[in-house]
């Protein structure tokens, strides 16, 4: 249950970010979005819709 929910939600979330970037990009040439989703995913979007998705593991320090 959790696996299907997480994957589906993640895909939808990324699509929302891409669409959001498209809208913002029409007003600004350079946009950087640093979004923390469940403290695991960072999405950085530059102009030209370049999206980087990084999964960071919790480090025990």
C-alpha positions, 0 to 999 in steps of 0.5 A, a space after each residue: 500500500 505504502 509503495 504504490 501510494 508513495 510512487 504515485 504521489 511522487 510522480 504527481 508531485 514532480 508533474 506539479 513542480 514542472 508545470 509550476 516551473 513553466 508558469 513561473 518561467 514565463 515571468 522570470 528567466 532564471 528560477 531556482 526551486 529548492 523543495 523539501 518533500 518529506 525531507 528526502 527529495 530536493 527538486 531544483 529547477 532552472 530555466 529551460 525546465 532543467 529538473 534535478 531530483 535527488 534522494 537523500 538518505 537520513 544520515 545518523 550523526 
